[in-house]
């Protein structure tokens, strides 16, 4: 599944037009979630590709999807958002909603973590393969540090864990899974 964004204007306009032509898609799935002081209502709809998308540019594309969401935090006015997707699998509207939710889990668990704890978005490294190499190292550190319980009741922030590993050889060895002889 791929999110269709503004950097693919032709594909985006094709998918938008498909949903405008279809009107109310027969395969729709709605949810409302409440928690953490916010309420999110979502409606996922899917259409079969049926020759709407350029098969050479997007081989294997089988499903077009759109998710309309309205997010309201507290008493503030709600924010409406529409996101488009394509998929190489035949998806139901419910499958699309679950896959999109899983994508945000990845975004929150990996990309946000890399940006907040490693300042990846602010990195000015851009020569040769350095950005890719540093990104790979940061992901390796994240995967080594995240599962190790530390502190009271086994919870400690990633920032504190990284500092502890920098200051203490024993903590660093624990993250690397090394045991003294």
Short mmCIF file of the C-alpha atoms (twelve columns), coordinates in Angstrom:
data_MODEL
# 
_entry.id   MODEL 
# 
loop_
_atom_site.group_PDB 
_atom_site.id 
_atom_site.type_symbol 
_atom_site.label_atom_id 
_atom_site.label_alt_id 
_atom_site.label_comp_id 
_atom_site.label_asym_id 
_atom_site.label_seq_id 
_atom_site.Cartn_x 
_atom_site.Cartn_y 
_atom_site.Cartn_z 
_atom_site.pdbx_PDB_model_num 
ATOM 1   C CA . UNK A 1   0.000   0.000   0.000   1 
ATOM 2   C CA . UNK A 2   1.275   3.426   -0.915  1 
ATOM 3   C CA . UNK A 3   0.019   6.835   0.184   1 
ATOM 4   C CA . UNK A 4   -0.648  9.069   -2.823  1 
ATOM 5   C CA . UNK A 5   0.759   12.508  -2.077  1 
ATOM 6   C CA . UNK A 6   1.315   15.764  -3.904  1 
ATOM 7   C CA . UNK A 7   4.653   14.599  -5.308  1 
ATOM 8   C CA . UNK A 8   2.681   12.368  -7.727  1 
ATOM 9   C CA . UNK A 9   0.244   14.959  -9.166  1 
ATOM 10  C CA . UNK A 10  -0.921  12.848  -12.120 1 
ATOM 11  C CA . UNK A 11  -1.645  9.797   -9.975  1 
ATOM 12  C CA . UNK A 12  -3.324  11.924  -7.311  1 
ATOM 13  C CA . UNK A 13  -5.648  13.603  -9.802  1 
ATOM 14  C CA . UNK A 14  -6.494  10.190  -11.324 1 
ATOM 15  C CA . UNK A 15  -7.412  8.734   -7.922  1 
ATOM 16  C CA . UNK A 16  -9.375  11.857  -6.929  1 
ATOM 17  C CA . UNK A 17  -11.322 11.729  -10.211 1 
ATOM 18  C CA . UNK A 18  -12.086 8.030   -9.725  1 
ATOM 19  C CA . UNK A 19  -13.744 8.697   -6.376  1 
ATOM 20  C CA . UNK A 20  -15.622 11.727  -7.707  1 
ATOM 21  C CA . UNK A 21  -16.973 9.616   -10.596 1 
ATOM 22  C CA . UNK A 22  -17.885 6.731   -8.277  1 
ATOM 23  C CA . UNK A 23  -19.843 8.912   -5.881  1 
ATOM 24  C CA . UNK A 24  -20.674 6.830   -2.830  1 
ATOM 25  C CA . UNK A 25  -18.411 3.786   -3.044  1 
ATOM 26  C CA . UNK A 26  -20.270 0.601   -2.160  1 
ATOM 27  C CA . UNK A 27  -17.300 -0.691  -0.152  1 
ATOM 28  C CA . UNK A 28  -17.049 1.716   2.793   1 
ATOM 29  C CA . UNK A 29  -16.103 1.284   6.429   1 
ATOM 30  C CA . UNK A 30  -16.528 3.887   9.176   1 
ATOM 31  C CA . UNK A 31  -15.031 4.079   12.666  1 
ATOM 32  C CA . UNK A 32  -15.082 6.478   15.583  1 
ATOM 33  C CA . UNK A 33  -12.314 6.351   18.176  1 
ATOM 34  C CA . UNK A 34  -12.217 8.261   21.437  1 
ATOM 35  C CA . UNK A 35  -9.275  8.567   23.776  1 
ATOM 36  C CA . UNK A 36  -6.509  10.816  25.088  1 
ATOM 37  C CA . UNK A 37  -8.807  13.834  24.930  1 
ATOM 38  C CA . UNK A 38  -9.563  13.486  21.243  1 
ATOM 39  C CA . UNK A 39  -12.161 11.958  18.973  1 
ATOM 40  C CA . UNK A 40  -11.387 10.717  15.458  1 
ATOM 41  C CA . UNK A 41  -14.084 9.707   12.969  1 
ATOM 42  C CA . UNK A 42  -12.901 7.993   9.791   1 
ATOM 43  C CA . UNK A 43  -14.563 6.743   6.638   1 
ATOM 44  C CA . UNK A 44  -12.517 4.447   4.394   1 
ATOM 45  C CA . UNK A 45  -13.677 3.720   0.836   1 
ATOM 46  C CA . UNK A 46  -12.141 1.539   -1.866  1 
ATOM 47  C CA . UNK A 47  -12.559 1.012   -5.598  1 
ATOM 48  C CA . UNK A 48  -11.075 -1.559  -7.944  1 
ATOM 49  C CA . UNK A 49  -8.499  -0.039  -10.310 1 
ATOM 50  C CA . UNK A 50  -10.461 -1.162  -13.419 1 
ATOM 51  C CA . UNK A 51  -8.042  0.526   -15.845 1 
ATOM 52  C CA . UNK A 52  -8.111  3.896   -14.096 1 
ATOM 53  C CA . UNK A 53  -4.378  3.928   -13.262 1 
ATOM 54  C CA . UNK A 54  -1.508  3.696   -15.764 1 
ATOM 55  C CA . UNK A 55  -0.495  0.019   -15.506 1 
ATOM 56  C CA . UNK A 56  3.037   0.733   -16.788 1 
ATOM 57  C CA . UNK A 57  3.712   3.379   -14.161 1 
ATOM 58  C CA . UNK A 58  2.015   1.426   -11.353 1 
ATOM 59  C CA . UNK A 59  2.280   -2.285  -12.199 1 
ATOM 60  C CA . UNK A 60  0.216   -4.608  -10.049 1 
ATOM 61  C CA . UNK A 61  -2.007  -1.832  -8.683  1 
ATOM 62  C CA . UNK A 62  -5.379  -3.385  -7.844  1 
ATOM 63  C CA . UNK A 63  -7.120  -1.085  -5.379  1 
ATOM 64  C CA . UNK A 64  -7.689  2.655   -5.011  1 
ATOM 65  C CA . UNK A 65  -8.529  3.937   -1.555  1 
ATOM 66  C CA . UNK A 66  -9.497  7.117   0.221   1 
ATOM 67  C CA . UNK A 67  -9.810  7.820   3.930   1 
ATOM 68  C CA . UNK A 68  -11.711 10.862  5.141   1 
ATOM 69  C CA . UNK A 69  -11.063 11.700  8.762   1 
ATOM 70  C CA . UNK A 70  -12.327 14.298  11.180  1 
ATOM 71  C CA . UNK A 71  -10.178 14.800  14.264  1 
ATOM 72  C CA . UNK A 72  -11.362 16.851  17.203  1 
ATOM 73  C CA . UNK A 73  -9.233  17.590  20.242  1 
ATOM 74  C CA . UNK A 74  -11.150 18.793  23.295  1 
ATOM 75  C CA . UNK A 75  -13.473 21.712  22.513  1 
ATOM 76  C CA . UNK A 76  -11.477 22.945  19.529  1 
ATOM 77  C CA . UNK A 77  -13.036 22.818  16.049  1 
ATOM 78  C CA . UNK A 78  -12.468 19.557  14.213  1 
ATOM 79  C CA . UNK A 79  -9.794  19.170  11.533  1 
ATOM 80  C CA . UNK A 80  -10.830 17.395  8.340   1 
ATOM 81  C CA . UNK A 81  -8.313  15.487  6.230   1 
ATOM 82  C CA . UNK A 82  -8.514  13.332  3.110   1 
ATOM 83  C CA . UNK A 83  -5.773  10.825  2.223   1 
ATOM 84  C CA . UNK A 84  -5.540  8.734   -0.936  1 
ATOM 85  C CA . UNK A 85  -3.896  5.317   -1.337  1 
ATOM 86  C CA . UNK A 86  -3.124  2.691   -3.964  1 
ATOM 87  C CA . UNK A 87  -2.518  -0.965  -3.221  1 
ATOM 88  C CA . UNK A 88  -1.138  -3.983  -5.024  1 
ATOM 89  C CA . UNK A 89  -3.652  -6.148  -3.121  1 
ATOM 90  C CA . UNK A 90  -7.407  -6.272  -3.396  1 
ATOM 91  C CA . UNK A 91  -8.492  -4.580  -0.188  1 
ATOM 92  C CA . UNK A 92  -11.840 -4.110  1.455   1 
ATOM 93  C CA . UNK A 93  -12.529 -0.738  3.036   1 
ATOM 94  C CA . UNK A 94  -11.939 -2.280  6.459   1 
ATOM 95  C CA . UNK A 95  -8.581  -3.709  5.296   1 
ATOM 96  C CA . UNK A 96  -7.591  -0.254  3.993   1 
ATOM 97  C CA . UNK A 97  -8.463  1.370   7.319   1 
ATOM 98  C CA . UNK A 98  -6.406  -1.203  9.249   1 
ATOM 99  C CA . UNK A 99  -3.418  -0.907  6.902   1 
ATOM 100 C CA . UNK A 100 -3.446  2.899   7.149   1 
ATOM 101 C CA . UNK A 101 -3.618  2.651   10.944  1 
ATOM 102 C CA . UNK A 102 -0.651  0.255   10.927  1 
ATOM 103 C CA . UNK A 103 1.285   2.743   8.789   1 
ATOM 104 C CA . UNK A 104 0.794   5.433   11.419  1 
ATOM 105 C CA . UNK A 105 2.042   2.974   14.025  1 
ATOM 106 C CA . UNK A 106 5.263   2.688   12.046  1 
ATOM 107 C CA . UNK A 107 5.421   6.467   11.677  1 
ATOM 108 C CA . UNK A 108 5.039   6.968   15.419  1 
ATOM 109 C CA . UNK A 109 7.276   4.091   16.471  1 
ATOM 110 C CA . UNK A 110 10.144  4.651   14.041  1 
ATOM 111 C CA . UNK A 111 10.236  7.929   12.144  1 
ATOM 112 C CA . UNK A 112 9.047   10.124  15.003  1 
ATOM 113 C CA . UNK A 113 11.472  8.368   17.357  1 
ATOM 114 C CA . UNK A 114 14.371  8.920   14.941  1 
ATOM 115 C CA . UNK A 115 13.525  12.587  14.561  1 
ATOM 116 C CA . UNK A 116 12.951  13.341  18.241  1 
ATOM 117 C CA . UNK A 117 15.776  11.251  19.722  1 
ATOM 118 C CA . UNK A 118 18.345  11.476  16.954  1 
ATOM 119 C CA . UNK A 119 17.342  14.797  15.298  1 
ATOM 120 C CA . UNK A 120 17.313  13.016  11.944  1 
ATOM 121 C CA . UNK A 121 15.255  15.676  10.152  1 
ATOM 122 C CA . UNK A 122 17.678  18.384  11.298  1 
ATOM 123 C CA . UNK A 123 20.749  16.501  10.089  1 
ATOM 124 C CA . UNK A 124 22.880  18.469  7.629   1 
ATOM 125 C CA . UNK A 125 24.869  15.415  6.522   1 
ATOM 126 C CA . UNK A 126 24.391  15.082  2.767   1 
ATOM 127 C CA . UNK A 127 27.613  13.891  1.125   1 
ATOM 128 C CA . UNK A 128 27.846  10.574  -0.719  1 
ATOM 129 C CA . UNK A 129 26.409  7.653   1.281   1 
ATOM 130 C CA . UNK A 130 26.742  9.335   4.686   1 
ATOM 131 C CA . UNK A 131 22.989  10.074  5.149   1 
ATOM 132 C CA . UNK A 132 22.038  6.453   4.414   1 
ATOM 133 C CA . UNK A 133 24.834  5.063   6.605   1 
ATOM 134 C CA . UNK A 134 23.952  7.315   9.554   1 
ATOM 135 C CA . UNK A 135 20.252  6.521   9.194   1 
ATOM 136 C CA . UNK A 136 21.030  2.809   9.247   1 
ATOM 137 C CA . UNK A 137 23.213  3.193   12.355  1 
ATOM 138 C CA . UNK A 138 20.503  5.189   14.135  1 
ATOM 139 C CA . UNK A 139 17.933  2.482   13.369  1 
ATOM 140 C CA . UNK A 140 20.311  -0.178  14.681  1 
ATOM 141 C CA . UNK A 141 20.817  1.776   17.917  1 
ATOM 142 C CA . UNK A 142 17.076  2.233   18.274  1 
ATOM 143 C CA . UNK A 143 16.497  -1.507  17.852  1 
ATOM 144 C CA . UNK A 144 19.227  -2.343  20.384  1 
ATOM 145 C CA . UNK A 145 18.147  0.184   23.015  1 
ATOM 146 C CA . UNK A 146 14.335  0.040   22.793  1 
ATOM 147 C CA . UNK A 147 13.691  -3.494  24.165  1 
ATOM 148 C CA . UNK A 148 16.024  -3.285  27.195  1 
ATOM 149 C CA . UNK A 149 14.013  -2.434  30.345  1 
ATOM 150 C CA . UNK A 150 15.774  0.051   32.613  1 
ATOM 151 C CA . UNK A 151 14.970  2.293   35.538  1 
ATOM 152 C CA . UNK A 152 12.185  2.031   38.061  1 
ATOM 153 C CA . UNK A 153 9.409   -0.307  36.882  1 
ATOM 154 C CA . UNK A 154 11.392  -0.995  33.679  1 
ATOM 155 C CA . UNK A 155 10.570  2.319   32.033  1 
ATOM 156 C CA . UNK A 156 13.116  4.888   30.977  1 
ATOM 157 C CA . UNK A 157 13.031  7.389   28.133  1 
ATOM 158 C CA . UNK A 158 15.081  6.738   25.029  1 
ATOM 159 C CA . UNK A 159 17.087  9.915   25.650  1 
ATOM 160 C CA . UNK A 160 18.075  8.782   29.154  1 
ATOM 161 C CA . UNK A 161 18.900  5.272   27.903  1 
ATOM 162 C CA . UNK A 162 21.224  6.725   25.256  1 
ATOM 163 C CA . UNK A 163 22.939  8.921   27.830  1 
ATOM 164 C CA . UNK A 164 23.335  5.997   30.213  1 
ATOM 165 C CA . UNK A 165 24.952  3.938   27.446  1 
ATOM 166 C CA . UNK A 166 27.341  6.778   26.631  1 
ATOM 167 C CA . UNK A 167 28.407  7.188   30.270  1 
ATOM 168 C CA . UNK A 168 28.533  3.594   31.485  1 
ATOM 169 C CA . UNK A 169 30.358  0.653   29.877  1 
ATOM 170 C CA . UNK A 170 28.167  -1.871  31.737  1 
ATOM 171 C CA . UNK A 171 24.966  -0.301  30.408  1 
ATOM 172 C CA . UNK A 172 26.404  -0.252  26.894  1 
ATOM 173 C CA . UNK A 173 27.337  -3.937  27.236  1 
ATOM 174 C CA . UNK A 174 23.788  -4.689  28.421  1 
ATOM 175 C CA . UNK A 175 22.349  -3.034  25.276  1 
ATOM 176 C CA . UNK A 176 24.706  -5.013  23.083  1 
ATOM 177 C CA . UNK A 177 23.816  -8.263  24.868  1 
ATOM 178 C CA . UNK A 178 27.378  -8.795  26.078  1 
ATOM 179 C CA . UNK A 179 28.084  -10.644 29.307  1 
ATOM 180 C CA . UNK A 180 31.353  -10.504 31.269  1 
ATOM 181 C CA . UNK A 181 33.534  -13.625 31.100  1 
# 
